Amino acid sequence: MAGNRRFSLATVAVDCADAHTLADFYRRLLGWEVTLSETDWVLLTSPGGGTGLSFQSEAGYRPPVWPEQGGEQQKMLHLDIRVDDLDEGEAFAVAAGAKRAEFQPQDDVRVLLDPAGHPFCLFLR
């Protein structure tokens, strides 16, 4: 089905305990805009267009454990975010509400945890 134009990725949905809190973090981090907002769901889109990020509140949400450990909640995906400078990018993300993960598997990537505990990576352009 290569080249099939009937399918296009519109958004990546991220489960969390509080959609509005997590959407606000990523809004500040990425500079994106809230496009739609409901009680338990928020959609962010890039001012330049493209695939959006949505956040959905889930009552039974459990944050993933990083690094992964058997028998613990596993991450289902993570976001890779390009930055111009790792130190500046990390400082900005922490000021916005992220935490640096204790486990850092590579020197040229920074793993941080968003306010809901999802790991995400900063890497150089």
N, C-alpha and C positions, 0 to 999 in steps of 0.2 A: 504494500500500500504506500510505497514511497511516493512522495509528491501529492498525496491525497490532501486536498484543500478543505475537506469537510471537518478536519480536526485541527484545533489550535489551542495551545495552553493559555488559559486566561488568568489563572491565579494559582498560587500555592497556598493551601490552607494549613494553618498552624494551630493545633489544639493547645489550650492553656487553661489556667484557673480563672483568669480575668482578661477577656478580649480587649477591653478598653485600656487597661494598664500596659499590656504587651504591645498593642498597636501604637500607643503613645511613645513607648521606648523606640520602636523602629521608625516612627515618624521623625523623631529627633535625630536618630542615628543616620538615616538615609536621606533626610530632607524631602521625604515623600509626602503626599497629601492624602487626607481621609476623603475617600470618594463616596462611600456608603457607610452608615452606622446604624446598627440595630441594638437591641438590648444585650444580646450575647454574641454579636458578630460585628466585625469592623473590616472594611476593605481599604487598603492603601494602594495607591498607584504612583508610579514615577511621573514627574512632570514631563519627561521625555517620551512617555508611552511604554508599551511593552507589558510583560507579564506582571501581574500584581501580587501582593501578599495579603491574605485575609487571616483573621484571627478569630477563633471560635472558643467561647467559654464551654468547658466541660466540667460537670460537677465532680466526677471521679478522677480528674486529672492528677497524674503522678509525674513529677519531673524525672527525666532520664538521669542515669548515673554516668558520669564521665570520669575516667575512661570506663568503657563497658565492663561489667562484671556479671558472671553467670548468676542467674536467679534474681537479678535486679532489673528494674525498668530500663529497657534499651531505648536508645534514640532511634527514631524512624528516618530522620533525614537531618541534614545540617546545612546552613547557608554559608557560602564562601563569598566574602566581601573584599573587593580590591581597595587598597589604600595607597597613597603616595609615600607614606612614611609609617612604619610599624609602631614606633614609640608614640608618635602623635596620634595615630589612629586608635591605639589602645587607650591612651589617656582620654581621648574624646569619648570613646565607648564607655569607659568606666565612669566618667562624669555624667553620662546619660543614664547610667543605672546598671551597666554590665559588671561582672566580676571576672577577674583573670582566673582561668582554671589552673589548679595546682599542677596537673600533668600537661606538659608541653612536649609533643612528640617530635617537633622539628624546630630548627633555629630560624628558618625563614618564614614561619607561620606563627601567628598568635591565636591560641584557642581561648575564647571567652565564653561566659555563660550569660544568657539574657536573663531578665528578671523572673522568667518562668522556669529557668534551669536548662533551657536548650543550649547546647554548645553551638557556637558559630566560629568561623575562622576568618581572620584578617590575613591578607597576603599582599605582597607588593605588585604593583602594576606591571 
